[in-house]
Structure formats: C-alpha cells, structure tokens
Amino acid sequence: MLDPQQLYLVAAKKDAQGNVVAFRTNHGDVFSYAQALEFAKQGRIAEVEVYNVNGKEVLRAEDDGIEGNDLNDLPEFDQILSDS
C-alpha cells in the first residue's frame, strides 16, 4: 500500500525525442527531470533510485521485478513547465 504522505512519480512529460523531461507526483506537483533527480537523491521521492550510467546520473524505478514498471512507461501529461 502506498503511503499518502510520500511522493511518488505518477506521470511523465516527454520531449519530441521521447526523453522524459518532467514528472508529476501523486500530490500534483510537477518537477523537471533535474529537480526529480535531486529530490530522489535526497530520498524525498519513493520507489526510484539514482544510477550512474556512463558518467551521468539517471533516475530509474526501483527494481521490483515487475515488467513494464519503468519511468518511461508512466502515463504522459502535457502541462507546460515555467522557468520561474
């Protein structure tokens, strides 16, 4: 059962190349990929891990053995991020 107090990534925004550039949480917050990466490193987002791939830090869903349970498989959303 999910802890309603914890943040979980529930949707993703992708760019034209299919790369995830932002996430929406179960609380309705929208974070850029970089923000989500920092929050994950701080332990503020559940069920994700930070990996080093070819010298670059990347977010990945925790390895739970469930096929199709990947951040790229999250439902997409269209909210535009502001730089403010």
C-alpha positions as CSV (number, residue, x, y, z in Angstrom):
1,M,0.0,0.0,0.0
2,L,1.3,3.5,-0.9
3,D,2.0,6.0,1.9
4,P,-0.1,9.1,1.0
5,Q,2.5,11.3,2.8
6,Q,5.3,10.1,0.5
7,L,5.9,11.5,-3.0
8,Y,5.6,9.1,-5.9
9,L,6.1,9.7,-9.6
10,V,2.8,9.1,-11.4
11,A,3.1,10.7,-14.8
12,A,5.8,11.9,-17.2
13,K,6.2,14.6,-19.8
14,K,8.4,13.6,-22.8
15,D,10.1,15.8,-25.4
16,A,9.9,15.3,-29.1
17,Q,12.7,12.6,-29.0
18,G,10.8,10.6,-26.3
19,N,13.1,11.6,-23.5
20,V,11.4,12.2,-20.1
21,V,11.8,15.8,-19.2
22,A,9.4,16.2,-16.3
23,F,7.3,14.3,-13.8
24,R,4.0,14.8,-12.0
25,T,3.7,13.4,-8.4
26,N,0.8,11.9,-6.6
27,H,0.5,15.2,-4.8
28,G,0.0,17.1,-8.1
29,D,3.5,18.7,-8.1
30,V,5.3,18.9,-11.4
31,F,9.1,18.7,-11.3
32,S,11.7,18.9,-14.1
33,Y,13.8,15.8,-14.6
34,A,16.7,17.6,-12.8
35,Q,14.5,18.5,-9.8
36,A,13.2,15.0,-9.5
37,L,16.7,13.7,-9.7
38,E,17.8,15.9,-6.8
39,F,14.7,15.0,-4.7
40,A,15.4,11.3,-5.4
41,K,19.0,11.7,-4.2
42,Q,17.6,13.3,-1.0
43,G,15.2,10.4,-0.5
44,R,12.2,12.6,-1.0
45,I,10.6,10.5,-3.8
46,A,9.7,6.9,-3.1
47,E,10.3,3.9,-5.4
48,V,13.0,5.5,-7.5
49,E,16.8,5.1,-7.5
50,V,19.6,7.2,-8.9
51,Y,22.1,5.3,-11.1
52,N,25.3,6.4,-12.8
53,V,25.2,5.4,-16.5
54,N,28.3,6.3,-18.5
55,G,29.1,9.1,-16.0
56,K,25.6,10.6,-16.0
57,E,23.2,10.3,-13.1
58,V,19.8,9.0,-14.2
59,L,16.5,8.2,-12.4
60,R,15.2,4.6,-12.6
61,A,12.2,2.9,-11.0
62,E,13.3,0.6,-8.1
63,D,13.9,-2.9,-9.4
64,D,10.8,-4.7,-8.2
65,G,10.8,-7.4,-10.9
66,I,7.6,-6.1,-12.5
67,E,7.9,-5.9,-16.3
68,G,6.6,-2.6,-17.7
69,N,7.1,-0.8,-14.3
70,D,9.5,1.7,-15.7
71,L,9.6,5.5,-15.6
72,N,9.3,5.6,-19.4
73,D,6.0,3.6,-19.0
74,L,4.3,6.2,-16.8
75,P,1.2,7.9,-18.3
76,E,2.1,11.1,-20.1
77,F,0.9,14.6,-19.3
78,D,1.0,17.9,-21.2
79,Q,1.5,20.6,-18.6
80,I,4.0,23.2,-19.6
81,L,6.8,24.0,-17.1
82,S,7.6,27.6,-16.4
83,D,11.2,28.7,-15.7
84,S,10.0,30.8,-12.7
